[in-house]
Amino acid sequence: MHPSVLIVACDGRPSDFMADPSLSRNLTWVHTTPGESVVAAMDRHQPGLVLVYSGTAANSRVLASVSHIKRRFPTTPVFLVARESSESLAIGALKAGVDDYFKYPLRAKALLAQIEQKLGSDNENLSKGTLSKDASKGYFPGKLVGESRIMEEINGLLERIAIVDSTVLITGETGTGKELAAGIIHTKSTRTRQPMVSVNCAALPDSLVESELFGYEKGAFTGAVTPTRGRFEQARGGTVFLDEIGDMTSLAQAKILRVIEEKAISPLGGGDPRPLDFRLVAATNRDPETLIAEGVFREDLFYRLNVARVHMPSLRDHPEDLPSLVAHAIDCLNLKFGRRVKGLSTAAMDALGQHSWPGNVRELMNLLEATYINMPADTIHFADLPVQFQRCLEDSRHMPENERAAILSALMETNWNKSTAARKLNWSRMTLYRKMAKHRIVEERRHP
Ligand SMILES: Nc1ncnc2c1ncn2[C@@H]1O[C@H](COP(=O)(O)OP(=O)(O)OP(=O)(O)O)[C@@H](O)[C@H]1O
């Protein structure tokens, strides 16, 4: 059977490439019906991949579609086909989590090859049982890239933790490699032949907690036409990776605590609890101790999860690893784009060194991927870096001193607690991070 691809058209219908014989012979196109939401169409068709087609819709609408699908279906690959491509759309799409980006004029063969490769490699990872579809997204170097002392210590810690089968809690800012660390723990553990299944706890509304985590029997509710295994059962014998646990609802927290205590699950509409063997690795980019103090995270659940603890450092805490991370990204991107880029010019590398990377390694990876879309030659020069990045560096050279001083004083007063400092300044945490990057404000102390 051909893989099915759901077309989500933001504007107009991409009838030209859908009719291309090389695509229509090898893929089954499926669509939303008039008035049907994307989520309903996803549930109805269960497509292997979603292809968002921008048409002439505004970038914000296209990006909102991509983010919405990625949030609700984090394991399904999403490709974007942009009729009116621009650098800001490409960067926005990568940030929104798009798995691949194509622009007009579209080469049907290249699109088909990427779709087949994406679906093929995910299936291969699944059947090998080394990494689940979820954890294999992005690049998997087998260990954290970086030769700094802090990275070597963390690589050593991950190896030691991997073999003991304890529950692990991984903390650190967004993009620092928490999911990658979870994948390393799983692949180096004795459970490596069984699957690792990720659960994005932030995307688990109360109405879906039980069906998503524990599955359901036929007839458990209207629309439950076939028995479906939940995420814990899919990981039987392997590892469950609970991502973004700091954003879980209290119902989800209660349900997960119960599974940990009982090591058993009860599918909706099912009978007695079924015993289950799994290892739990959890992650959050929020400070769990603060969440407990604020009363939004259960202390009993925290103690169940916080058995082994790994804190992933922010990239600004180990800038000496920038060159090896850049080299790793270039290797991966050369493979992905079929290019032979050798490296960065000194000016381009210096520019990367001046940025404080609030989005950490993910931001670095995305920046370099966006640079490839600009088709660099064998060396990436400063002018090849995305214009937005160049502008951001330029702006930081002409910053208003009073804003910088206000940020610094809020950070000092709060002992560099970003959430509290952001509240003091009446900003969101993301705005504070953006402004810290803009003003090149870097915390000098290291995490304990
Ligand atoms: N030390 C590293 N070596 C190689 N790749 C890395 C490293 N750290 C992060 N990455 C890469 O950066 C990207 C983001 O990493 P990952 O998704 O693991 O971050 P995260 O901390 O889980 O982010 P979030 O909190 O937003 O979910 C991935 O492509 C990952 O492979």
The ligand as a Gaussian input file, in Angstrom:
#p B3LYP/6-31G(d) Opt

LIG

0 1
 N       25.422000      18.394000      22.627000
 C       24.757000      18.177000      21.490000
 N       25.343000      17.487000      20.496000
 C       24.697000      17.299000      19.314000
 N       23.460000      17.741000      19.043000
 C       22.832000      18.414000      20.016000
 C       23.436000      18.666000      21.286000
 N       22.547000      19.340000      22.044000
 C       21.437000      19.499000      21.303000
 N       21.615000      18.953000      20.080000
 C       20.643000      18.971000      18.962000
 O       19.866000      20.156000      19.127000
 C       18.504000      19.919000      18.795000
 C       17.628000      20.198000      20.001000
 O       17.890000      19.215000      21.001000
 P       16.718000      18.563000      21.879000
 O       15.432000      18.451000      21.107000
 O       17.257000      17.311000      22.487000
 O       16.557000      19.728000      22.968000
 P       15.582000      19.804000      24.231000
 O       16.402000      20.276000      25.368000
 O       14.832000      18.508000      24.398000
 O       14.584000      20.966000      23.784000
 P       13.101000      21.315000      24.326000
 O       13.185000      21.632000      25.785000
 O       12.707000      22.537000      23.538000
 O       12.235000      20.121000      24.017000
 C       18.435000      18.475000      18.321000
 O       18.605000      18.452000      16.910000
 C       19.629000      17.831000      19.016000
 O       20.064000      16.688000      18.324000

